[in-house]
């Protein structure tokens, strides 16, 4: 009986020891699984947080996270333009007088070829633009060309007087210079352009200082102040009208 009891007690202790060891192993396995799960969960949380906020945590292992980098596209250089502003040319082009003058000639010789004296065509006698064989800028036309006369400014409707006595040879409308009157004596012709209220007609004889019309408009110089355009031709050569003013002997 004693031997049987001892044998059962030993068997019972062995079973208790086995279950105890098994329980310990099971607890250890569960703790390892739990620890692994927490680690993976933390890493996933950090990755999601980083992707959402765009902030990378220093010294933390982050993988498989792609951060998009913004780019600036440029199809071509022509996509960018710099506004520019139109202005008068700084340099003056060279240009011959072509139809307006057959040659540049010598201005002094042209003056000596005409023994005449001219008076002022307007009361003030103020010169707006002088004669120039070189090209000058015409703002209205936006071109460069010689200025083959002299411009005298004044108020619209102001009287215009003959600078030289002689015969009225032409009265006509010019698309560039407006209503024009030409008065000729010997080899000298004086033209007055930009007139209104013309008071003479071809064939009339006029005296110096006699009214021939009034200040009107010069279409090709409309951007300038009101004025008349006066030109002088000596033997069909254009000359500076101002060179003959006050040329009395």
C-alpha positions as protocol buffer text, in pm:
chain_id: "A"
residue {
  index: 1
  type: UNK
  ca { x: 0 y: 0 z: 0 }
}
residue {
  index: 2
  type: UNK
  ca { x: 281 y: 243 z: 88 }
}
residue {
  index: 3
  type: UNK
  ca { x: 461 y: 165 z: -234 }
}
residue {
  index: 4
  type: UNK
  ca { x: 147 y: 232 z: -435 }
}
residue {
  index: 5
  type: UNK
  ca { x: 96 y: 568 z: -259 }
}
residue {
  index: 6
  type: UNK
  ca { x: 452 y: 678 z: -322 }
}
residue {
  index: 7
  type: UNK
  ca { x: 421 y: 587 z: -685 }
}
residue {
  index: 8
  type: UNK
  ca { x: 103 y: 792 z: -730 }
}
residue {
  index: 9
  type: UNK
  ca { x: 253 y: 1091 z: -549 }
}
residue {
  index: 10
  type: UNK
  ca { x: 556 y: 1085 z: -775 }
}
residue {
  index: 11
  type: UNK
  ca { x: 341 y: 1066 z: -1086 }
}
residue {
  index: 12
  type: UNK
  ca { x: 132 y: 1357 z: -962 }
}
residue {
  index: 13
  type: UNK
  ca { x: 440 y: 1573 z: -901 }
}
residue {
  index: 14
  type: UNK
  ca { x: 569 y: 1496 z: -1248 }
}
residue {
  index: 15
  type: UNK
  ca { x: 241 y: 1602 z: -1406 }
}
residue {
  index: 16
  type: UNK
  ca { x: 239 y: 1924 z: -1204 }
}
residue {
  index: 17
  type: UNK
  ca { x: 595 y: 1996 z: -1312 }
}
residue {
  index: 18
  type: UNK
  ca { x: 510 y: 1932 z: -1676 }
}
residue {
  index: 19
  type: UNK
  ca { x: 205 y: 2159 z: -1675 }
}
residue {
  index: 20
  type: UNK
  ca { x: 398 y: 2425 z: -1489 }
}
residue {
  index: 21
  type: UNK
  ca { x: 677 y: 2417 z: -1749 }
}
residue {
  index: 22
  type: UNK
  ca { x: 421 y: 2415 z: -2028 }
}
residue {
  index: 23
  type: UNK
  ca { x: 242 y: 2716 z: -1882 }
}
residue {
  index: 24
  type: UNK
  ca { x: 569 y: 2905 z: -1848 }
}
residue {
  index: 25
  type: UNK
  ca { x: 657 y: 2832 z: -2210 }
}
residue {
  index: 26
  type: UNK
  ca { x: 311 y: 2936 z: -2323 }
}
residue {
  index: 27
  type: UNK
  ca { x: 337 y: 3264 z: -2130 }
}
residue {
  index: 28
  type: UNK
  ca { x: 679 y: 3328 z: -2281 }
}
residue {
  index: 29
  type: UNK
  ca { x: 547 y: 3266 z: -2632 }
}
residue {
  index: 30
  type: UNK
  ca { x: 251 y: 3496 z: -2571 }
}
residue {
  index: 31
  type: UNK
  ca { x: 477 y: 3772 z: -2441 }
}
residue {
  index: 32
  type: UNK
  ca { x: 705 y: 3738 z: -2745 }
}
residue {
  index: 33
  type: UNK
  ca { x: 407 y: 3760 z: -2984 }
}
residue {
  index: 34
  type: UNK
  ca { x: 270 y: 4060 z: -2797 }
}
residue {
  index: 35
  type: UNK
  ca { x: 606 y: 4235 z: -2804 }
}
residue {
  index: 36
  type: UNK
  ca { x: 644 y: 4173 z: -3177 }
}
residue {
  index: 37
  type: UNK
  ca { x: 292 y: 4302 z: -3246 }
}
residue {
  index: 38
  type: UNK
  ca { x: 356 y: 4624 z: -3051 }
}
residue {
  index: 39
  type: UNK
  ca { x: 680 y: 4687 z: -3240 }
}
residue {
  index: 40
  type: UNK
  ca { x: 516 y: 4644 z: -3581 }
}
residue {
  index: 41
  type: UNK
  ca { x: 217 y: 4856 z: -3477 }
}
residue {
  index: 42
  type: UNK
  ca { x: 443 y: 5140 z: -3354 }
}
residue {
  index: 43
  type: UNK
  ca { x: 643 y: 5140 z: -3677 }
}
residue {
  index: 44
  type: UNK
  ca { x: 325 y: 5153 z: -3885 }
}
residue {
  index: 45
  type: UNK
  ca { x: 192 y: 5441 z: -3675 }
}
residue {
  index: 46
  type: UNK
  ca { x: 515 y: 5636 z: -3722 }
}
residue {
  index: 47
  type: UNK
  ca { x: 511 y: 5574 z: -4097 }
}
residue {
  index: 48
  type: UNK
  ca { x: 150 y: 5690 z: -4130 }
}
residue {
  index: 49
  type: UNK
  ca { x: 220 y: 5998 z: -3916 }
}
residue {
  index: 50
  type: UNK
  ca { x: 525 y: 6086 z: -4121 }
}
residue {
  index: 51
  type: UNK
  ca { x: 342 y: 6046 z: -4451 }
}
residue {
  index: 52
  type: UNK
  ca { x: 51 y: 6261 z: -4332 }
}
residue {
  index: 53
  type: UNK
  ca { x: 249 y: 6544 z: -4177 }
}
residue {
  index: 54
  type: UNK
  ca { x: 555 y: 6539 z: -4401 }
}
residue {
  index: 55
  type: UNK
  ca { x: 778 y: 6551 z: -4090 }
}
residue {
  index: 56
  type: UNK
  ca { x: 1056 y: 6296 z: -4056 }
}
residue {
  index: 57
  type: UNK
  ca { x: 1135 y: 6199 z: -3698 }
}
residue {
  index: 58
  type: UNK
  ca { x: 1506 y: 6214 z: -3628 }
}
residue {
  index: 59
  type: UNK
  ca { x: 1681 y: 5889 z: -3533 }
}
residue {
  index: 60
  type: UNK
  ca { x: 1372 y: 5680 z: -3601 }
}
residue {
  index: 61
  type: UNK
  ca { x: 1384 y: 5404 z: -3864 }
}
residue {
  index: 62
  type: UNK
  ca { x: 1148 y: 5494 z: -4146 }
}
residue {
  index: 63
  type: UNK
  ca { x: 1118 y: 5297 z: -4465 }
}
residue {
  index: 64
  type: UNK
  ca { x: 895 y: 5276 z: -4768 }
}
residue {
  index: 65
  type: UNK
  ca { x: 788 y: 5639 z: -4733 }
}
residue {
  index: 66
  type: UNK
  ca { x: 785 y: 5848 z: -5050 }
}
residue {
  index: 67
  type: UNK
  ca { x: 766 y: 6228 z: -5015 }
}
residue {
  index: 68
  type: UNK
  ca { x: 660 y: 6401 z: -5340 }
}
residue {
  index: 69
  type: UNK
  ca { x: 889 y: 6686 z: -5449 }
}
residue {
  index: 70
  type: UNK
  ca { x: 715 y: 6981 z: -5618 }
}
residue {
  index: 71
  type: UNK
  ca { x: 852 y: 7074 z: -5960 }
}
residue {
  index: 72
  type: UNK
  ca { x: 827 y: 7391 z: -6167 }
}
residue {
  index: 73
  type: UNK
  ca { x: 765 y: 7333 z: -6535 }
}
residue {
  index: 74
  type: UNK
  ca { x: 883 y: 7554 z: -6819 }
}
residue {
  index: 75
  type: UNK
  ca { x: 765 y: 7462 z: -7164 }
}
residue {
  index: 76
  type: UNK
  ca { x: 989 y: 7712 z: -7339 }
}
residue {
  index: 77
  type: UNK
  ca { x: 1166 y: 8040 z: -7292 }
}
residue {
  index: 78
  type: UNK
  ca { x: 888 y: 8204 z: -7489 }
}
residue {
  index: 79
  type: UNK
  ca { x: 651 y: 8139 z: -7195 }
}
residue {
  index: 80
  type: UNK
  ca { x: 816 y: 8432 z: -7023 }
}
residue {
  index: 81
  type: UNK
  ca { x: 802 y: 8768 z: -7192 }
}
residue {
  index: 82
  type: UNK
  ca { x: 932 y: 9106 z: -7087 }
}
residue {
  index: 83
  type: UNK
  ca { x: 699 y: 9390 z: -7173 }
}
residue {
  index: 84
  type: UNK
  ca { x: 851 y: 9642 z: -7383 }
}
residue {
  index: 85
  type: UNK
  ca { x: 765 y: 9990 z: -7459 }
}
residue {
  index: 86
  type: UNK
  ca { x: 779 y: 10158 z: -7794 }
}
residue {
  index: 87
  type: UNK
  ca { x: 1001 y: 10466 z: -7799 }
}
residue {
  index: 88
  type: UNK
  ca { x: 1166 y: 10693 z: -8050 }
}
residue {
  index: 89
  type: UNK
  ca { x: 1483 y: 10547 z: -8207 }
}
residue {
  index: 90
  type: UNK
  ca { x: 1797 y: 10663 z: -8031 }
}
residue {
  index: 91
  type: UNK
  ca { x: 2005 y: 10654 z: -8346 }
}
residue {
  index: 92
  type: UNK
  ca { x: 1929 y: 10852 z: -8656 }
}
residue {
  index: 93
  type: UNK
  ca { x: 1932 y: 10655 z: -8982 }
}
residue {
  index: 94
  type: UNK
  ca { x: 2112 y: 10793 z: -9283 }
}
residue {
  index: 95
  type: UNK
  ca { x: 1883 y: 10877 z: -9571 }
}
residue {
  index: 96
  type: UNK
  ca { x: 1913 y: 11080 z: -9890 }
}
residue {
  index: 97
  type: UNK
  ca { x: 1651 y: 11336 z: -9979 }
}
residue {
  index: 98
  type: UNK
  ca { x: 1564 y: 11141 z: -10299 }
}
residue {
  index: 99
  type: UNK
  ca { x: 1249 y: 11297 z: -10452 }
}
residue {
  index: 100
  type: UNK
  ca { x: 1253 y: 11601 z: -10224 }
}
residue {
  index: 101
  type: UNK
  ca { x: 1598 y: 11712 z: -10340 }
}
residue {
  index: 102
  type: UNK
  ca { x: 1790 y: 11604 z: -10646 }
}
residue {
  index: 103
  type: UNK
  ca { x: 2123 y: 11657 z: -10464 }
}
residue {
  index: 104
  type: UNK
  ca { x: 2242 y: 11770 z: -10121 }
}
residue {
  index: 105
  type: UNK
  ca { x: 2429 y: 12053 z: -10292 }
}
residue {
  index: 106
  type: UNK
  ca { x: 2595 y: 12345 z: -10125 }
}
residue {
  index: 107
  type: UNK
  ca { x: 2358 y: 12556 z: -9914 }
}
residue {
  index: 108
  type: UNK
  ca { x: 2573 y: 12865 z: -9949 }
}
residue {
  index: 109
  type: UNK
  ca { x: 2575 y: 12846 z: -10329 }
}
residue {
  index: 110
  type: UNK
  ca { x: 2196 y: 12806 z: -10327 }
}
residue {
  index: 111
  type: UNK
  ca { x: 2160 y: 13117 z: -10111 }
}
residue {
  index: 112
  type: UNK
  ca { x: 2385 y: 13322 z: -10337 }
}
residue {
  index: 113
  type: UNK
  ca { x: 2182 y: 13213 z: -10641 }
}
residue {
  index: 114
  type: UNK
  ca { x: 1880 y: 13407 z: -10512 }
}
residue {
  index: 115
  type: UNK
  ca { x: 1900 y: 13775 z: -10435 }
}
residue {
  index: 116
  type: UNK
  ca { x: 1586 y: 13781 z: -10220 }
}
residue {
  index: 117
  type: UNK
  ca { x: 1483 y: 13871 z: -9869 }
}
residue {
  index: 118
  type: UNK
  ca { x: 1197 y: 13703 z: -9686 }
}
residue {
  index: 119
  type: UNK
  ca { x: 983 y: 13834 z: -9402 }
}
residue {
  index: 120
  type: UNK
  ca { x: 816 y: 13634 z: -9123 }
}
residue {
  index: 121
  type: UNK
  ca { x: 492 y: 13454 z: -9224 }
}
residue {
  index: 122
  type: UNK
  ca { x: 328 y: 13484 z: -8880 }
}
residue {
  index: 123
  type: UNK
  ca { x: 292 y: 13758 z: -8624 }
}
residue {
  index: 124
  type: UNK
  ca { x: 511 y: 13590 z: -8360 }
}
residue {
  index: 125
  type: UNK
  ca { x: 762 y: 13447 z: -8608 }
}
residue {
  index: 126
  type: UNK
  ca { x: 829 y: 13162 z: -8364 }
}
residue {
  index: 127
  type: UNK
  ca { x: 1003 y: 12863 z: -8524 }
}
residue {
  index: 128
  type: UNK
  ca { x: 877 y: 12523 z: -8412 }
}
residue {
  index: 129
  type: UNK
  ca { x: 1112 y: 12310 z: -8626 }
}
residue {
  index: 130
  type: UNK
  ca { x: 1405 y: 12415 z: -8841 }
}
residue {
  index: 131
  type: UNK
  ca { x: 1517 y: 12305 z: -9186 }
}
residue {
  index: 132
  type: UNK
  ca { x: 1731 y: 11991 z: -9189 }
}
residue {
  index: 133
  type: UNK
  ca { x: 1895 y: 11802 z: -9475 }
}
residue {
  index: 134
  type: UNK
  ca { x: 1960 y: 11517 z: -9231 }
}
residue {
  index: 135
  type: UNK
  ca { x: 1675 y: 11285 z: -9130 }
}
residue {
  index: 136
  type: UNK
  ca { x: 1463 y: 11391 z: -8833 }
}
residue {
  index: 137
  type: UNK
  ca { x: 1193 y: 11198 z: -8650 }
}
residue {
  index: 138
  type: UNK
  ca { x: 829 y: 11253 z: -8750 }
}
residue {
  index: 139
  type: UNK
  ca { x: 624 y: 11146 z: -8449 }
}
residue {
  index: 140
  type: UNK
  ca { x: 294 y: 11136 z: -8637 }
}
residue {
  index: 141
  type: UNK
  ca { x: 429 y: 10909 z: -8913 }
}
residue {
  index: 142
  type: UNK
  ca { x: 678 y: 10726 z: -8689 }
}
residue {
  index: 143
  type: UNK
  ca { x: 947 y: 10762 z: -8954 }
}
residue {
  index: 144
  type: UNK
  ca { x: 1277 y: 10942 z: -9010 }
}
residue {
  index: 145
  type: UNK
  ca { x: 1309 y: 11177 z: -9308 }
}
residue {
  index: 146
  type: UNK
  ca { x: 1469 y: 11511 z: -9399 }
}
residue {
  index: 147
  type: UNK
  ca { x: 1276 y: 11823 z: -9302 }
}
residue {
  index: 148
  type: UNK
  ca { x: 1289 y: 12036 z: -9614 }
}
residue {
  index: 149
  type: UNK
  ca { x: 1124 y: 12342 z: -9467 }
}
residue {
  index: 150
  type: UNK
  ca { x: 1075 y: 12546 z: -9152 }
}
residue {
  index: 151
  type: UNK
  ca { x: 769 y: 12524 z: -8924 }
}
residue {
  index: 152
  type: UNK
  ca { x: 619 y: 12839 z: -8773 }
}
residue {
  index: 153
  type: UNK
  ca { x: 371 y: 12778 z: -8492 }
}
residue {
  index: 154
  type: UNK
  ca { x: 67 y: 12982 z: -8392 }
}
residue {
  index: 155
  type: UNK
  ca { x: -301 y: 12959 z: -8306 }
}
residue {
  index: 156
  type: UNK
  ca { x: -548 y: 12795 z: -8541 }
}
residue {
  index: 157
  type: UNK
  ca { x: -697 y: 13060 z: -8766 }
}
residue {
  index: 158
  type: UNK
  ca { x: -408 y: 13302 z: -8714 }
}
residue {
  index: 159
  type: UNK
  ca { x: -318 y: 13510 z: -9024 }
}
residue {
  index: 160
  type: UNK
  ca { x: -42 y: 13391 z: -9258 }
}
residue {
  index: 161
  type: UNK
  ca { x: 137 y: 13655 z: -9467 }
}
residue {
  index: 162
  type: UNK
  ca { x: 337 y: 13624 z: -9788 }
}
residue {
  index: 163
  type: UNK
  ca { x: 710 y: 13619 z: -9711 }
}
residue {
  index: 164
  type: UNK
  ca { x: 790 y: 13730 z: -10066 }
}
residue {
  index: 165
  type: UNK
  ca { x: 595 y: 13926 z: -10328 }
}
residue {
  index: 166
  type: UNK
  ca { x: 526 y: 13750 z: -10658 }
}
residue {
  index: 167
  type: UNK
  ca { x: 276 y: 13545 z: -10857 }
}
residue {
  index: 168
  type: UNK
  ca { x: 61 y: 13272 z: -10707 }
}
residue {
  index: 169
  type: UNK
  ca { x: 154 y: 12974 z: -10923 }
}
residue {
  index: 170
  type: UNK
  ca { x: -19 y: 12688 z: -10737 }
}
residue {
  index: 171
  type: UNK
  ca { x: -300 y: 12633 z: -10486 }
}
residue {
  index: 172
  type: UNK
  ca { x: -364 y: 12266 z: -10404 }
}
residue {
  index: 173
  type: UNK
  ca { x: -434 y: 12010 z: -10132 }
}
residue {
  index: 174
  type: UNK
  ca { x: -145 y: 11780 z: -10035 }
}
residue {
  index: 175
  type: UNK
  ca { x: -221 y: 11459 z: -9843 }
}
residue {
  index: 176
  type: UNK
  ca { x: 98 y: 11497 z: -9638 }
}
residue {
  index: 177
  type: UNK
  ca { x: 114 y: 11872 z: -9583 }
}
residue {
  index: 178
  type: UNK
  ca { x: -243 y: 11995 z: -9627 }
}
residue {
  index: 179
  type: UNK
  ca { x: -366 y: 12295 z: -9826 }
}
residue {
  index: 180
  type: UNK
  ca { x: -67 y: 12457 z: -9997 }
}
residue {
  index: 181
  type: UNK
  ca { x: -1 y: 12785 z: -10177 }
}
residue {
  index: 182
  type: UNK
  ca { x: 310 y: 12851 z: -10389 }
}
residue {
  index: 183
  type: UNK
  ca { x: 428 y: 13201 z: -10479 }
}
residue {
  index: 184
  type: UNK
  ca { x: 707 y: 13240 z: -10736 }
}
residue {
  index: 185
  type: UNK
  ca { x: 935 y: 13522 z: -10845 }
}
residue {
  index: 186
  type: UNK
  ca { x: 1218 y: 13460 z: -11093 }
}
residue {
  index: 187
  type: UNK
  ca { x: 1402 y: 13142 z: -10983 }
}
residue {
  index: 188
  type: UNK
  ca { x: 1262 y: 13138 z: -10629 }
}
residue {
  index: 189
  type: UNK
  ca { x: 944 y: 12962 z: -10510 }
}
residue {
  index: 190
  type: UNK
  ca { x: 807 y: 12990 z: -10157 }
}
residue {
  index: 191
  type: UNK
  ca { x: 548 y: 12733 z: -10049 }
}
residue {
  index: 192
  type: UNK
  ca { x: 311 y: 12758 z: -9752 }
}
residue {
  index: 193
  type: UNK
  ca { x: 154 y: 12431 z: -9633 }
}
residue {
  index: 194
  type: UNK
  ca { x: -104 y: 12359 z: -9363 }
}
residue {
  index: 195
  type: UNK
  ca { x: -322 y: 12658 z: -9450 }
}
residue {
  index: 196
  type: UNK
  ca { x: -691 y: 12723 z: -9401 }
}
residue {
  index: 197
  type: UNK
  ca { x: -915 y: 13001 z: -9534 }
}
residue {
  index: 198
  type: UNK
  ca { x: -695 y: 13055 z: -9840 }
}
residue {
  index: 199
  type: UNK
  ca { x: -751 y: 13402 z: -9984 }
}
residue {
  index: 200
  type: UNK
  ca { x: -559 y: 13376 z: -10312 }
}
residue {
  index: 201
  type: UNK
  ca { x: -582 y: 13178 z: -10637 }
}
residue {
  index: 202
  type: UNK
  ca { x: -339 y: 13090 z: -10918 }
}
residue {
  index: 203
  type: UNK
  ca { x: -246 y: 13393 z: -11128 }
}
residue {
  index: 204
  type: UNK
  ca { x: -288 y: 13645 z: -10845 }
}
residue {
  index: 205
  type: UNK
  ca { x: -8 y: 13893 z: -10779 }
}
residue {
  index: 206
  type: UNK
  ca { x: 63 y: 13946 z: -10409 }
}
residue {
  index: 207
  type: UNK
  ca { x: 286 y: 14180 z: -10214 }
}
residue {
  index: 208
  type: UNK
  ca { x: 517 y: 14082 z: -9935 }
}
residue {
  index: 209
  type: UNK
  ca { x: 328 y: 14096 z: -9603 }
}
residue {
  index: 210
  type: UNK
  ca { x: -12 y: 14046 z: -9770 }
}
residue {
  index: 211
  type: UNK
  ca { x: -240 y: 13788 z: -9608 }
}
residue {
  index: 212
  type: UNK
  ca { x: -270 y: 13468 z: -9811 }
}
residue {
  index: 213
  type: UNK
  ca { x: -459 y: 13250 z: -9563 }
}
residue {
  index: 214
  type: UNK
  ca { x: -467 y: 13128 z: -9202 }
}
residue {
  index: 215
  type: UNK
  ca { x: -299 y: 12856 z: -8992 }
}
residue {
  index: 216
  type: UNK
  ca { x: -473 y: 12523 z: -9044 }
}
residue {
  index: 217
  type: UNK
  ca { x: -332 y: 12170 z: -9012 }
}
residue {
  index: 218
  type: UNK
  ca { x: -33 y: 11975 z: -9145 }
}
residue {
  index: 219
  type: UNK
  ca { x: -146 y: 11607 z: -9159 }
}
residue {
  index: 220
  type: UNK
  ca { x: 205 y: 11456 z: -9149 }
}
residue {
  index: 221
  type: UNK
  ca { x: 293 y: 11670 z: -8846 }
}
residue {
  index: 222
  type: UNK
  ca { x: -40 y: 11652 z: -8663 }
}
residue {
  index: 223
  type: UNK
  ca { x: 129 y: 11550 z: -8336 }
}
residue {
  index: 224
  type: UNK
  ca { x: 303 y: 11888 z: -8319 }
}
residue {
  index: 225
  type: UNK
  ca { x: 153 y: 12219 z: -8215 }
}
residue {
  index: 226
  type: UNK
  ca { x: -59 y: 12413 z: -8464 }
}
residue {
  index: 227
  type: UNK
  ca { x: 174 y: 12551 z: -8731 }
}
residue {
  index: 228
  type: UNK
  ca { x: 241 y: 12606 z: -9100 }
}
residue {
  index: 229
  type: UNK
  ca { x: 519 y: 12438 z: -9297 }
}
residue {
  index: 230
  type: UNK
  ca { x: 716 y: 12678 z: -9522 }
}
residue {
  index: 231
  type: UNK
  ca { x: 961 y: 12563 z: -9789 }
}
residue {
  index: 232
  type: UNK
  ca { x: 1185 y: 12750 z: -10033 }
}
residue {
  index: 233
  type: UNK
  ca { x: 1314 y: 12623 z: -10367 }
}
residue {
  index: 234
  type: UNK
  ca { x: 1588 y: 12803 z: -10560 }
}
residue {
  index: 235
  type: UNK
  ca { x: 1636 y: 12662 z: -10910 }
}
residue {
  index: 236
  type: UNK
  ca { x: 1434 y: 12359 z: -10788 }
}
residue {
  index: 237
  type: UNK
  ca { x: 1677 y: 12302 z: -10499 }
}
residue {
  index: 238
  type: UNK
  ca { x: 1539 y: 12309 z: -10145 }
}
residue {
  index: 239
  type: UNK
  ca { x: 1699 y: 12573 z: -9924 }
}
residue {
  index: 240
  type: UNK
  ca { x: 1665 y: 12685 z: -9563 }
}
residue {
  index: 241
  type: UNK
  ca { x: 1389 y: 12953 z: -9545 }
}
residue {
  index: 242
  type: UNK
  ca { x: 1549 y: 13105 z: -9234 }
}
residue {
  index: 243
  type: UNK
  ca { x: 1865 y: 13181 z: -9435 }
}
residue {
  index: 244
  type: UNK
  ca { x: 1673 y: 13443 z: -9639 }
}
residue {
  index: 245
  type: UNK
  ca { x: 1482 y: 13615 z: -9358 }
}
residue {
  index: 246
  type: UNK
  ca { x: 1601 y: 13971 z: -9301 }
}
residue {
  index: 247
  type: UNK
  ca { x: 1843 y: 13942 z: -9596 }
}
residue {
  index: 248
  type: UNK
  ca { x: 1784 y: 14303 z: -9709 }
}
residue {
  index: 249
  type: UNK
  ca { x: 2079 y: 14484 z: -9873 }
}
